[in-house]
Amino acid sequence: MHANTRTGAIAVGVAVLAALATGCAEVERVLNQGGDTSCRDYVNQDANTKRITITKAIKQQTGNDNEPAGTVVDSMIVQVDLLCATQRNVDTPIKNADIAGIFLNK
């Protein structure tokens, strides 16, 4: 009986952790600023959070709540990675990151 109790407790713990992990992803999607994320914050995000940020930025830009194509998201990630890596003003929102920011302090 003791082994069953322990197994049950472990199963409940795993279920709770899975629910929290799923909930955290949903919280990230809701709280994420999308295109208003600064380059400073964007470059410090992990790959999954960058994908959430860029997806939200595309939705904001297009005014469409449908999920953008993966190739569109991938392309924008590459562009924003490049632009934010070279942006002089790290507070520039990713929606405004541009080549001129490399040379001018906007």
VOMAR-166060 format. One line per field, with one value per atom (N, C-alpha, C): x, y, z; residue number from 1; residue in one letter. Coordinates in nm, 2 decimals, padded with zeros to 4 digits, always signed. Layout:
// residues N
px	(X,...)
py	(Y,...)
pz	(Z,...)
n	(NUM,...)
res	(A,...)
END
This chain:
// residues 106
px	(+00.08,+00.00,+00.09,+00.20,+00.29,+00.34,+00.38,+00.43,+00.32,+00.20,+00.09,+00.07,+00.08,+00.06,+00.17,+00.29,+00.41,+00.39,+00.35,+00.33,+00.22,+00.12,+00.01,+00.05,+00.13,+00.18,+00.27,+00.35,+00.44,+00.36,+00.26,+00.17,+00.10,+00.05,-00.01,+00.09,+00.21,+00.31,+00.35,+00.36,+00.39,+00.28,+00.15,+00.04,+00.03,+00.06,+00.07,+00.18,+00.29,+00.40,+00.37,+00.30,+00.26,+00.16,+00.07,-00.03,+00.03,+00.13,+00.19,+00.28,+00.34,+00.43,+00.34,+00.22,+00.13,+00.08,+00.04,-00.01,+00.09,+00.22,+00.32,+00.34,+00.32,+00.33,+00.21,+00.10,-00.02,+00.00,+00.05,+00.08,+00.17,+00.28,+00.38,+00.32,+00.23,+00.16,+00.07,+00.01,-00.08,+00.00,+00.11,+00.18,+00.29,+00.33,+00.43,+00.39,+00.48,+00.45,+00.45,+00.50,+00.50,+00.59,+00.54,+00.62,+00.67,+00.61,+00.65,+00.77,+00.82,+00.93,+01.06,+01.13,+01.26,+01.36,+01.45,+01.56,+01.64,+01.66,+01.73,+01.66,+01.53,+01.46,+01.46,+01.44,+01.43,+01.56,+01.68,+01.80,+01.83,+01.77,+01.78,+01.68,+01.59,+01.49,+01.54,+01.49,+01.52,+01.45,+01.49,+01.43,+01.28,+01.22,+01.08,+01.01,+01.06,+01.00,+01.01,+01.13,+01.14,+01.04,+01.01,+00.91,+00.77,+00.74,+00.61,+00.61,+00.72,+00.72,+00.70,+00.77,+00.76,+00.62,+00.57,+00.43,+00.33,+00.34,+00.25,+00.27,+00.40,+00.43,+00.37,+00.38,+00.32,+00.17,+00.10,-00.04,-00.08,+00.00,-00.03,-00.01,+00.09,+00.12,+00.01,-00.04,-00.13,-00.28,-00.30,-00.43,-00.51,-00.44,-00.50,-00.46,-00.56,-00.54,-00.50,-00.50,-00.46,-00.31,-00.27,-00.13,-00.06,+00.05,+00.12,+00.20,+00.23,+00.30,+00.44,+00.48,+00.61,+00.73,+00.72,+00.83,+00.83,+00.71,+00.71,+00.77,+00.73,+00.79,+00.94,+00.99,+01.13,+01.20,+01.15,+01.21,+01.22,+01.11,+01.11,+01.21,+01.22,+01.31,+01.46,+01.49,+01.63,+01.65,+01.55,+01.56,+01.57,+01.49,+01.49,+01.62,+01.66,+01.79,+01.90,+01.91,+02.02,+02.00,+01.89,+01.87,+01.89,+01.84,+01.86,+02.00,+02.07,+02.21,+02.30,+02.25,+02.33,+02.27,+02.16,+02.08,+02.16,+02.18,+02.25,+02.16,+02.04,+01.95,+01.87,+01.92,+01.87,+01.72,+01.67,+01.53,+01.43,+01.49,+01.40,+01.31,+01.18,+01.09,+01.12,+01.10,+01.14,+01.05,+00.93,+00.85,+00.92,+01.01,+01.07,+01.22,+01.27,+01.41,+01.44,+01.54,+01.57,+01.72,+01.76,+01.90,+01.95,+01.87,+01.92,+01.96,+01.90,+01.94,+02.08,+02.14,+02.27,+02.37,+02.33,+02.42,+02.37,+02.24,+02.19,+02.13,+02.15,+02.09,+01.95,+01.85,+01.71,+01.65)
py	(-00.12,+00.00,+00.13,+00.12,+00.23,+00.27,+00.17,+00.19,+00.25,+00.21,+00.27,+00.42,+00.45,+00.58,+00.67,+00.62,+00.70,+00.71,+00.61,+00.62,+00.72,+00.71,+00.81,+00.95,+00.97,+01.10,+01.16,+01.07,+01.10,+01.14,+01.06,+01.09,+01.22,+01.25,+01.38,+01.49,+01.47,+01.58,+01.60,+01.50,+01.51,+01.58,+01.55,+01.61,+01.76,+01.79,+01.94,+02.01,+01.95,+02.02,+02.04,+01.94,+01.95,+02.06,+02.07,+02.18,+02.31,+02.32,+02.45,+02.49,+02.39,+02.42,+02.47,+02.41,+02.45,+02.59,+02.61,+02.74,+02.85,+02.82,+02.92,+02.96,+02.87,+02.90,+02.99,+02.96,+03.05,+03.19,+03.19,+03.32,+03.40,+03.33,+03.40,+03.46,+03.39,+03.44,+03.56,+03.56,+03.67,+03.79,+03.77,+03.89,+03.94,+03.86,+03.89,+04.02,+04.11,+04.24,+04.24,+04.13,+04.12,+04.23,+04.31,+04.41,+04.52,+04.54,+04.64,+04.60,+04.47,+04.42,+04.50,+04.54,+04.61,+04.52,+04.56,+04.48,+04.42,+04.50,+04.46,+04.33,+04.34,+04.22,+04.11,+04.14,+04.03,+03.95,+04.01,+03.94,+03.85,+03.88,+03.79,+03.68,+03.67,+03.57,+03.43,+03.32,+03.19,+03.18,+03.07,+03.05,+03.04,+02.97,+02.95,+03.09,+03.17,+03.30,+03.39,+03.39,+03.47,+03.43,+03.30,+03.26,+03.31,+03.31,+03.36,+03.51,+03.58,+03.73,+03.77,+03.70,+03.73,+03.69,+03.58,+03.54,+03.65,+03.70,+03.80,+03.93,+03.96,+04.09,+04.08,+03.97,+03.95,+03.97,+03.91,+03.92,+04.07,+04.14,+04.28,+04.36,+04.33,+04.40,+04.38,+04.26,+04.22,+04.25,+04.25,+04.27,+04.14,+04.03,+03.90,+03.80,+03.74,+03.65,+03.51,+03.48,+03.35,+03.33,+03.21,+03.18,+03.20,+03.28,+03.30,+03.17,+03.16,+03.05,+03.04,+02.92,+02.90,+02.96,+02.96,+03.03,+03.18,+03.24,+03.38,+03.41,+03.33,+03.35,+03.34,+03.23,+03.20,+03.32,+03.37,+03.48,+03.60,+03.63,+03.75,+03.74,+03.62,+03.59,+03.62,+03.58,+03.60,+03.75,+03.82,+03.97,+04.04,+04.01,+04.08,+04.05,+03.92,+03.88,+03.97,+03.98,+04.06,+04.21,+04.26,+04.40,+04.44,+04.36,+04.39,+04.37,+04.28,+04.25,+04.37,+04.45,+04.57,+04.70,+04.70,+04.82,+04.90,+05.03,+05.11,+05.14,+05.17,+05.20,+05.07,+05.01,+04.88,+04.89,+05.01,+05.02,+05.03,+05.02,+05.03,+04.90,+04.93,+04.81,+04.73,+04.60,+04.52,+04.56,+04.61,+04.65,+04.77,+04.85,+04.96,+04.94,+04.82,+04.79,+04.80,+04.88,+04.89,+04.92,+04.91,+04.93,+05.07,+05.17,+05.30,+05.31,+05.22,+05.21,+05.17,+05.10,+05.06,+05.18,+05.28,+05.40,+05.52,+05.53,+05.64,+05.60,+05.69,+05.66,+05.71,+05.63,+05.67,+05.69)
pz	(+00.00,+00.00,+00.00,+00.07,+00.08,-00.06,-00.14,-00.27,-00.36,-00.35,-00.43,-00.39,-00.27,-00.22,-00.28,-00.28,-00.33,-00.48,-00.55,-00.70,-00.73,-00.65,-00.67,-00.65,-00.54,-00.52,-00.63,-00.68,-00.79,-00.91,-00.94,-01.06,-01.04,-00.92,-00.90,-00.92,-00.87,-00.88,-01.02,-01.10,-01.24,-01.32,-01.28,-01.35,-01.31,-01.19,-01.15,-01.22,-01.23,-01.30,-01.45,-01.51,-01.65,-01.67,-01.57,-01.58,-01.56,-01.47,-01.45,-01.57,-01.63,-01.75,-01.86,-01.88,-01.99,-01.95,-01.83,-01.78,-01.80,-01.78,-01.79,-01.94,-02.03,-02.17,-02.21,-02.15,-02.18,-02.12,-02.00,-01.93,-02.01,-02.06,-02.15,-02.27,-02.33,-02.46,-02.43,-02.31,-02.27,-02.23,-02.15,-02.10,-02.20,-02.30,-02.39,-02.46,-02.48,-02.54,-02.70,-02.75,-02.90,-02.96,-03.05,-03.12,-03.03,-02.91,-02.82,-02.73,-02.75,-02.67,-02.72,-02.62,-02.66,-02.71,-02.79,-02.84,-02.72,-02.62,-02.50,-02.44,-02.43,-02.37,-02.47,-02.60,-02.70,-02.71,-02.71,-02.72,-02.60,-02.49,-02.37,-02.36,-02.45,-02.45,-02.50,-02.45,-02.51,-02.64,-02.71,-02.85,-02.85,-02.75,-02.75,-02.72,-02.63,-02.60,-02.72,-02.79,-02.91,-03.01,-03.03,-03.12,-03.08,-02.95,-02.90,-02.93,-02.90,-02.92,-03.07,-03.16,-03.30,-03.35,-03.31,-03.35,-03.31,-03.19,-03.14,-03.21,-03.24,-03.32,-03.46,-03.52,-03.66,-03.65,-03.55,-03.53,-03.51,-03.43,-03.40,-03.53,-03.61,-03.73,-03.83,-03.85,-03.95,-03.90,-03.77,-03.72,-03.73,-03.75,-03.77,-03.66,-03.60,-03.48,-03.53,-03.66,-03.70,-03.69,-03.66,-03.65,-03.78,-03.78,-03.91,-03.95,-04.07,-04.12,-04.05,-04.03,-03.96,-04.04,-04.17,-04.25,-04.23,-04.21,-04.19,-04.05,-03.95,-03.82,-03.82,-03.88,-03.89,-03.96,-04.07,-04.14,-04.05,-03.98,-03.90,-03.78,-03.73,-03.62,-03.66,-03.78,-03.83,-03.85,-03.91,-03.93,-03.80,-03.70,-03.57,-03.49,-03.50,-03.44,-03.49,-03.62,-03.69,-03.65,-03.66,-03.64,-03.49,-03.40,-03.25,-03.21,-03.27,-03.24,-03.28,-03.37,-03.42,-03.39,-03.32,-03.29,-03.18,-03.21,-03.11,-02.99,-03.01,-02.90,-02.86,-02.75,-02.71,-02.66,-02.64,-02.60,-02.72,-02.84,-02.96,-02.95,-02.97,-02.98,-03.11,-03.10,-03.22,-03.34,-03.32,-03.43,-03.51,-03.44,-03.50,-03.53,-03.50,-03.53,-03.68,-03.71,-03.86,-03.88,-04.00,-04.04,-04.00,-04.00,-03.96,-03.82,-03.74,-03.59,-03.57,-03.67,-03.66,-03.65,-03.73,-03.74,-03.66,-03.63,-03.56,-03.43,-03.33,-03.20,-03.20,-03.23,-03.24,-03.11)
n	(1,1,1,2,2,2,3,3,3,4,4,4,5,5,5,6,6,6,7,7,7,8,8,8,9,9,9,10,10,10,11,11,11,12,12,12,13,13,13,14,14,14,15,15,15,16,16,16,17,17,17,18,18,18,19,19,19,20,20,20,21,21,21,22,22,22,23,23,23,24,24,24,25,25,25,26,26,26,27,27,27,28,28,28,29,29,29,30,30,30,31,31,31,32,32,32,33,33,33,34,34,34,35,35,35,36,36,36,37,37,37,38,38,38,39,39,39,40,40,40,41,41,41,42,42,42,43,43,43,44,44,44,45,45,45,46,46,46,47,47,47,48,48,48,49,49,49,50,50,50,51,51,51,52,52,52,53,53,53,54,54,54,55,55,55,56,56,56,57,57,57,58,58,58,59,59,59,60,60,60,61,61,61,62,62,62,63,63,63,64,64,64,65,65,65,66,66,66,67,67,67,68,68,68,69,69,69,70,70,70,71,71,71,72,72,72,73,73,73,74,74,74,75,75,75,76,76,76,77,77,77,78,78,78,79,79,79,80,80,80,81,81,81,82,82,82,83,83,83,84,84,84,85,85,85,86,86,86,87,87,87,88,88,88,89,89,89,90,90,90,91,91,91,92,92,92,93,93,93,94,94,94,95,95,95,96,96,96,97,97,97,98,98,98,99,99,99,100,100,100,101,101,101,102,102,102,103,103,103,104,104,104,105,105,105,106,106,106)
res	(M,M,M,H,H,H,A,A,A,N,N,N,T,T,T,R,R,R,T,T,T,G,G,G,A,A,A,I,I,I,A,A,A,V,V,V,G,G,G,V,V,V,A,A,A,V,V,V,L,L,L,A,A,A,A,A,A,L,L,L,A,A,A,T,T,T,G,G,G,C,C,C,A,A,A,E,E,E,V,V,V,E,E,E,R,R,R,V,V,V,L,L,L,N,N,N,Q,Q,Q,G,G,G,G,G,G,D,D,D,T,T,T,S,S,S,C,C,C,R,R,R,D,D,D,Y,Y,Y,V,V,V,N,N,N,Q,Q,Q,D,D,D,A,A,A,N,N,N,T,T,T,K,K,K,R,R,R,I,I,I,T,T,T,I,I,I,T,T,T,K,K,K,A,A,A,I,I,I,K,K,K,Q,Q,Q,Q,Q,Q,T,T,T,G,G,G,N,N,N,D,D,D,N,N,N,E,E,E,P,P,P,A,A,A,G,G,G,T,T,T,V,V,V,V,V,V,D,D,D,S,S,S,M,M,M,I,I,I,V,V,V,Q,Q,Q,V,V,V,D,D,D,L,L,L,L,L,L,C,C,C,A,A,A,T,T,T,Q,Q,Q,R,R,R,N,N,N,V,V,V,D,D,D,T,T,T,P,P,P,I,I,I,K,K,K,N,N,N,A,A,A,D,D,D,I,I,I,A,A,A,G,G,G,I,I,I,F,F,F,L,L,L,N,N,N,K,K,K)
END
